[in-house]
């Protein structure tokens, strides 16, 4: 069995996946990236990165990812759920199939991955599962309601999963990240709210969440032995959650 820790990222399309992987690699952790955006990391870090292609909206595929990880590394020590995809849609005009697609990608994948890896980690002596979520689990977007629904579901999943897998030595946490640079233009243009206007001025640090912010917190949680933290939801938003939504002004 290969020595050293192994981290699995569930979706390489996550905007900070490269920062996460590089931070793990710098700490000597080998990384398996599911559905990678490209193969640049494996080329830059030979022997430290493996890739997989599994659709985690399927429980069978999630099980295959766990089996693939075992085949390549023996086991996974760290699972980071990185599936994150806001989709702009309104409550009145949305199609139920589109709504369920957003929920499946953002929330069902976390359930499937937890089920596939949680028991295996427990049988191997423990591990860490981290869900990368959003402050929109608590704060309305005004434009992407199905995304908020999906992310809010993870707040209870982390508690339920902690009850089930904590006794086996598996620590589970959720990180609710604030907006990153470009989120306002890419995802959260709202006709109902000015929440994302001048977003860098609506927190206490004067700027959006960066890849280094996410990677720094994830690696600390993943590698430090703080088992009593299991079940906790941790906010990474520079205080952005404390800015209250204002109604968008109607043009004269």
C-alpha positions in Angstrom: 0.0 0.0 0.0 1.4 3.4 -0.9 2.6 5.5 2.1 1.4 9.1 2.8 -2.0 10.7 2.9 -4.3 10.8 -0.1 -7.0 13.4 -0.9 -9.9 13.0 -3.3 -11.5 16.1 -4.9 -14.9 15.2 -6.2 -15.0 17.7 -9.1 -12.0 19.2 -10.9 -14.2 21.8 -12.5 -14.4 23.7 -9.2 -12.9 27.1 -9.7 -10.4 26.7 -6.8 -9.6 23.0 -7.5 -6.0 23.9 -8.7 -5.3 25.9 -5.6 -6.6 23.1 -3.4 -4.6 20.4 -5.2 -1.4 22.4 -5.1 -1.8 23.1 -1.4 -2.2 19.4 -0.7 0.8 18.5 -2.9 2.9 21.1 -1.1 2.0 19.3 2.1 3.1 15.9 0.7 -0.5 14.7 0.1 -1.2 12.9 -3.1 -4.4 14.0 -4.9 -7.0 12.2 -7.0 -9.1 14.6 -9.0 -12.4 13.5 -10.3 -13.5 15.0 -13.6 -10.4 17.2 -14.0 -10.5 20.4 -16.2 -7.2 19.4 -17.8 -4.1 17.3 -17.1 -1.7 20.1 -16.2 -1.3 19.3 -12.6 -0.2 15.7 -13.3 2.4 17.0 -15.7 3.6 19.5 -13.2 3.7 17.1 -10.3 4.6 13.6 -11.5 3.6 10.8 -9.1 1.4 13.1 -7.0 -1.7 13.4 -9.1 -4.2 10.9 -10.5 -7.4 11.5 -12.5 -10.7 9.8 -12.6 -14.0 10.3 -14.5 -17.1 9.3 -12.6 -20.5 10.9 -12.4 -21.3 11.2 -8.7 -25.0 11.9 -9.2 -25.0 8.1 -9.6 -24.5 6.0 -6.4 -23.0 3.3 -8.5 -20.5 5.7 -10.0 -19.6 7.0 -6.5 -18.9 3.5 -5.4 -16.7 3.0 -8.4 -14.7 6.2 -7.5 -14.1 4.7 -4.0 -13.0 1.4 -5.6 -10.8 3.2 -8.0 -9.2 5.2 -5.2 -8.6 2.0 -3.3 -7.0 0.4 -6.4 -4.7 3.3 -6.9 -3.8 4.3 -3.4 -5.1 1.7 -1.0 -7.5 4.1 0.7 -8.5 7.8 0.9 -7.6 9.8 4.0 -9.4 13.0 2.9 -12.5 13.6 0.8 -13.3 17.1 -0.4 -16.7 17.6 -2.0 -16.0 20.3 -4.6 -19.1 20.1 -6.7 -20.3 23.6 -7.0 -22.4 25.0 -9.8 -24.9 27.9 -9.4 -27.5 28.2 -12.1 -29.6 31.3 -12.6 -33.3 30.5 -12.6 -36.5 32.0 -11.2 -39.0 30.1 -9.1 -41.9 30.8 -11.4 -40.1 30.1 -14.7 -37.9 27.2 -13.8 -38.4 23.6 -15.0 -38.5 21.0 -12.4 -35.9 18.9 -14.3 -33.5 21.8 -14.3 -34.1 22.4 -10.6 -33.4 18.7 -9.7 -30.3 18.8 -11.9 -28.9 21.6 -9.8 -29.8 19.8 -6.6 -28.3 16.6 -7.9 -25.0 18.2 -8.8 -24.6 20.3 -5.7 -26.1 18.1 -3.0 -26.8 14.5 -4.1 -23.2 14.2 -5.1 -22.2 15.0 -1.5 -24.6 12.3 -0.2 -23.3 9.7 -2.7 -19.6 10.5 -2.0 -20.1 10.4 1.7 -21.9 7.0 1.5 -19.2 5.6 -0.7 -16.2 6.8 1.3 -17.5 7.2 4.9 -17.7 3.5 5.8 -14.4 2.7 4.0 -12.6 5.5 5.9 -14.1 4.2 9.2 -13.0 0.7 8.4 -9.4 2.0 7.7 -9.2 3.8 11.0 -10.7 7.2 10.2 -10.4 10.2 7.9 -11.7 13.6 7.0 -14.7 14.6 4.8 -15.1 18.3 3.9 -18.0 19.8 2.0 -17.2 23.1 0.2 -20.4 25.0 0.3 -21.6 28.6 0.1 -23.0 31.3 2.3 -26.0 31.0 0.0 -27.0 28.0 2.2 -28.1 30.8 4.5 -28.3 33.9 2.4 -30.7 34.2 -0.5 -29.2 35.0 -3.9 -32.2 36.6 -5.6 -31.5 34.7 -8.8 -30.4 31.1 -8.1 -32.9 29.6 -5.7 -32.2 26.0 -6.5 -28.5 26.5 -5.7 -29.4 27.9 -2.3 -31.8 24.9 -1.7 -29.0 22.5 -2.6 -26.4 24.1 -0.4 -28.7 24.5 2.5 -29.2 20.7 2.4 -25.5 20.2 3.1 -25.8 21.9 6.5 -27.9 19.0 7.8 -26.0 16.4 5.9 -22.8 17.3 7.8 -24.6 16.9 11.1 -26.3 13.6 10.2 -23.1 12.2 8.7 -21.1 13.2 11.7 -23.4 11.3 14.0 -23.1 8.2 11.8 -19.4 8.2 11.0 -17.9 10.2 13.9 -17.7 7.1 16.2 -15.5 5.4 13.5 -13.0 8.2 13.5 -14.3 10.1 10.5 -14.4 13.9 11.0 -16.9 15.8 8.8 -17.1 19.6 8.3 -18.7 22.1 6.0 -17.1 25.3 4.7 -19.5 28.1 3.7 -17.5 30.3 1.3 -18.4 33.8 0.4 -18.2 35.1 -3.1 -15.0 34.8 -5.2 -13.9 37.3 -7.8 -16.2 37.3 -10.8 -19.1 35.6 -9.1 -21.2 38.8 -9.5 -20.8 38.8 -13.3 -20.8 35.0 -13.8 -23.6 33.8 -11.5 -25.4 36.2 -9.4 -27.0 39.0 -11.5 -30.3 39.6 -9.8 -33.3 41.8 -10.7 -34.5 41.5 -7.1 -31.4 42.4 -5.1 -28.3 44.6 -5.1 -26.5 42.0 -2.9 -23.7 41.6 -5.4 -23.2 45.2 -6.4 -19.8 46.4 -5.1 -19.4 43.1 -3.3 -15.8 43.9 -2.3 -17.1 46.7 -0.1 -19.6 44.4 1.7 -17.2 42.5 3.9 -14.5 43.4 6.5 -11.5 42.5 4.4 -12.1 44.5 1.3 -12.1 41.8 -1.2 -13.5 38.5 -2.4 -12.6 35.0 -1.2 -9.5 33.7 -3.0 -8.2 30.3 -3.9 -5.5 30.7 -1.3 -8.1 31.4 1.3 -10.0 28.2 0.5 -6.9 26.0 0.1 -5.5 27.3 3.4 -8.6 26.5 5.4 -9.2 23.1 3.7 -5.6 21.9 4.2 -5.6 23.0 7.8 -8.9 21.2 8.5 -7.9 18.2 6.6 -4.4 17.7 8.2 -4.8 19.0 11.7 -6.0 16.5 14.4 -9.1 18.4 15.7 -11.6 15.7 16.0 -13.9 17.6 18.4 -14.7 20.0 15.5 -16.7 17.3 13.7 -20.1 18.4 12.5 -19.2 22.1 12.5 -20.1 24.5 9.7 -17.3 27.1 9.2 -17.9 30.4 7.4 -15.2 31.7 5.1 -16.6 35.0 3.8 -14.9 37.9 5.4 -18.1 38.9 7.2 -20.1 39.1 3.9 -23.0 37.2 5.5 -23.6 40.2 7.8 -24.4 42.5 4.9 -28.1 42.5 4.6 -29.9 42.3 1.2 -31.2 45.6 -0.2 -33.9 45.8 -2.7 -32.8 46.6 -6.2 -33.9 50.1 -7.2 -36.3 50.4 -10.1 -35.0 52.6 -12.9 -37.0 55.8 -13.4 
